[in-house]
Each structure stands twice: as structure tokens, then as C-alpha cells.
Amino acid sequence: MCRILSYEAMTGKEKPKVQTILEAIFTGAIEKLSKVNSGQLIEVLHVYLDMEAGEASVYDEHENLLEKNTIFEWIERSEKGTRLYKQAVHFTRVSLAALKTRKVFDNPMFMRPFKVVQVDDDFNEIETIFLIEGSDGLSEGRLLKNLEQDLQNFYRKIFDNL
């Protein structure tokens, strides 16, 4: 999936287009995780922002590519370097916050704490750009319920054999 973004995308009133594309990248990645996850809990997603190629990529914990899109604005801008990079990180944070507001990360497959980290092309962590701390109770509740059931089954087996 590739979306084209014009030069005007990050200037003036058009800035939300970059955010929309980044939200779509993460939404697509989460949808793929939901389909192939098979009950595994997710603690971290990796995001790689390649300003030269104009690409934003999202990877799972095992460095498998989930979603990748090109934002041509990043390629076309005459202004490169630190400023453009900081804007890209900012829009990534804003996009993730918007997804959190829409409760996208309330899915039980996401553990707490859950984070999105920015990585370089060798998957070395640069920084955590998004973090949801604490427990929502879903993962812990599910775990405790399963442990309680296992313990009850264990006791039944022991006492039935006596």
C-alpha cells in the first residue's frame, strides 16, 4: 500500500494529511497483527523513518515488516536533516496519540506497558516515541483467570487420586 503526499502536505493547513497517512500505516500494521498474531501478546512495535526514501515502516517485535508507505513530501522537501526528521517524529507521536484516543490499543493483544520505539536501519533503538504504561487489567485478569483454572484442575486431580 502506498499513498502519495504532495509538497504542501506538511505546510499550512495540509499538515493533517501526514498524520492521516501515518495513522493508516499503524492501523494497517495492527490489522495484520490481529490476523497473524495467534494469541501472542505484543509489547513493542518498531518504527523506522527513512527520510531520504520518504518511507515510514512498522515492524513487529521480531523485526517482521507489517506495513510500509511512502510519504513523497519527505523526498521532495528541499529542507532535509534534523528539522524534517523532528517533524516526522512529531507527526508519528501525534498519530499514535490519535489512535490511542480511538482506543485502537485497547485490543487485548497489547500488553502493558506497551511501547512504540523508533529504530535505525539495523534495528538499534533510537528512542521510545510512544508509551502506554500501567495495566488495563485485561491481560492480568485473563492470566489470573487461567492460572486459577489450572490450579483448580490440579487440585481436583490430586484429591481425586487420594
C-alpha positions as CSV (number, residue, x, y, z in Angstrom):
1,M,0.0,0.0,0.0
2,C,1.5,3.3,-1.0
3,R,0.0,6.8,-0.5
4,I,1.3,9.8,-2.3
5,L,1.7,13.0,-0.4
6,S,2.4,16.3,-2.1
7,Y,4.8,19.1,-1.0
8,E,2.0,21.0,0.6
9,A,1.2,18.2,2.9
10,M,3.3,19.4,5.8
11,T,2.8,23.1,5.3
12,G,-0.1,25.3,6.5
13,K,-3.5,23.6,6.8
14,E,-2.4,20.5,5.0
15,K,-0.3,19.1,7.9
16,P,-3.0,16.6,9.0
17,K,-2.5,14.6,5.7
18,V,0.8,13.4,7.0
19,Q,-0.8,12.4,10.3
20,T,-3.6,10.6,8.4
21,I,-1.1,8.6,6.4
22,L,0.9,7.7,9.5
23,E,-2.3,6.6,11.2
24,A,-3.1,4.4,8.2
25,I,0.3,2.8,8.4
26,F,-0.1,1.9,12.1
27,T,-3.7,0.8,11.6
28,G,-2.7,-1.5,8.7
29,A,0.1,-2.9,10.8
30,I,-2.3,-3.6,13.7
31,E,-4.8,-5.2,11.4
32,K,-2.1,-7.5,10.1
33,L,-1.0,-8.4,13.7
34,S,-4.6,-9.2,14.5
35,K,-4.8,-11.7,11.7
36,V,-1.5,-13.4,12.2
37,N,-1.0,-12.9,15.9
38,S,-2.4,-16.3,17.0
39,G,-2.8,-15.3,20.6
40,Q,0.6,-13.8,21.2
41,L,0.8,-10.6,23.3
42,I,2.6,-7.6,21.8
43,E,4.9,-5.5,24.0
44,V,6.5,-3.3,21.3
45,L,6.3,-2.2,17.7
46,H,9.3,-0.8,15.9
47,V,9.0,2.2,13.5
48,Y,11.7,3.1,11.0
49,L,11.5,6.6,9.4
50,D,13.7,6.8,6.3
51,M,13.7,10.5,5.4
52,E,15.8,10.0,2.2
53,A,13.5,7.4,0.8
54,G,10.4,9.1,2.3
55,E,9.3,5.9,3.9
56,A,7.7,5.0,7.2
57,S,7.8,1.3,8.1
58,V,6.3,-0.5,11.1
59,Y,7.8,-3.8,12.3
60,D,6.7,-6.3,14.9
61,E,8.9,-7.5,17.9
62,H,10.6,-10.0,15.7
63,E,11.6,-7.4,13.0
64,N,8.9,-8.6,10.5
65,L,7.7,-5.9,8.3
66,L,4.0,-5.2,8.9
67,E,3.3,-2.0,6.9
68,K,5.4,0.4,4.8
69,N,4.3,3.5,3.0
70,T,6.0,6.3,1.1
71,I,5.4,9.9,2.0
72,F,6.7,11.8,-1.0
73,E,6.7,15.1,0.8
74,W,9.8,13.8,2.8
75,I,11.6,13.2,-0.5
76,E,10.5,16.4,-2.2
77,R,11.4,18.8,0.6
78,S,14.4,20.9,-0.1
79,E,14.8,21.2,3.7
80,K,16.3,18.0,4.9
81,G,18.1,16.9,8.0
82,T,17.2,17.4,11.7
83,R,14.2,19.7,11.2
84,L,12.4,17.4,8.8
85,Y,13.3,14.4,11.0
86,K,11.9,16.1,14.1
87,Q,8.7,17.0,12.3
88,A,8.3,13.3,11.2
89,V,8.8,12.1,14.7
90,H,6.3,14.7,16.0
91,F,3.7,13.6,13.5
92,T,4.3,10.0,14.3
93,R,3.7,10.7,18.0
94,V,0.6,12.7,17.2
95,S,-0.7,9.9,15.0
96,L,-0.2,7.3,17.7
97,A,-1.9,9.5,20.3
98,A,-4.9,9.8,18.0
99,L,-5.0,6.1,17.6
100,K,-4.9,5.7,21.4
101,T,-7.8,8.2,21.7
102,R,-9.7,6.0,19.3
103,K,-8.9,3.0,21.6
104,V,-7.0,1.1,18.9
105,F,-4.5,0.0,21.6
106,D,-7.3,-1.3,23.9
107,N,-7.0,-4.6,22.0
108,P,-6.2,-7.4,24.4
109,M,-3.2,-8.4,22.3
110,F,-1.3,-5.3,23.5
111,M,0.5,-5.8,26.8
112,R,1.0,-3.1,29.4
113,P,3.4,-1.4,29.3
114,F,3.2,-1.2,25.5
115,K,5.6,1.0,23.5
116,V,6.5,2.1,20.0
117,V,10.2,2.6,19.5
118,Q,12.0,4.3,16.7
119,V,14.8,2.2,15.3
120,D,17.6,2.7,12.8
121,D,18.1,0.5,9.8
122,D,20.0,-2.1,11.9
123,F,17.1,-2.2,14.4
124,N,19.0,-0.4,17.1
125,E,16.6,1.5,19.3
126,I,16.9,5.3,19.0
127,E,14.1,6.3,21.3
128,T,10.7,5.4,22.7
129,I,8.2,7.6,20.8
130,F,5.0,6.3,22.4
131,L,4.3,4.5,25.7
132,I,1.2,3.2,27.4
133,E,2.1,2.5,30.9
134,G,0.3,0.5,33.6
135,S,-2.1,-2.3,33.4
136,D,-5.5,-2.1,31.9
137,G,-6.4,-5.2,33.8
138,L,-7.3,-7.2,30.7
139,S,-4.0,-9.1,30.4
140,E,-3.6,-9.6,34.1
141,G,-7.2,-10.6,34.5
142,R,-7.0,-13.2,31.7
143,L,-3.7,-14.5,33.1
144,L,-5.0,-14.8,36.7
145,K,-8.2,-16.5,35.5
146,N,-6.2,-19.1,33.5
147,L,-3.9,-19.7,36.5
148,E,-6.9,-20.1,38.8
149,Q,-8.5,-22.6,36.5
150,D,-5.2,-24.5,36.2
151,L,-4.8,-24.6,39.9
152,Q,-8.3,-25.9,40.4
153,N,-7.8,-28.6,37.8
154,F,-4.5,-29.5,39.6
155,Y,-6.2,-29.8,43.0
156,R,-9.0,-31.9,41.5
157,K,-6.5,-34.4,40.0
158,I,-4.6,-34.6,43.3
159,F,-7.6,-35.1,45.5
160,D,-9.4,-37.4,43.2
161,N,-6.5,-39.8,43.3
162,L,-6.4,-39.9,47.1
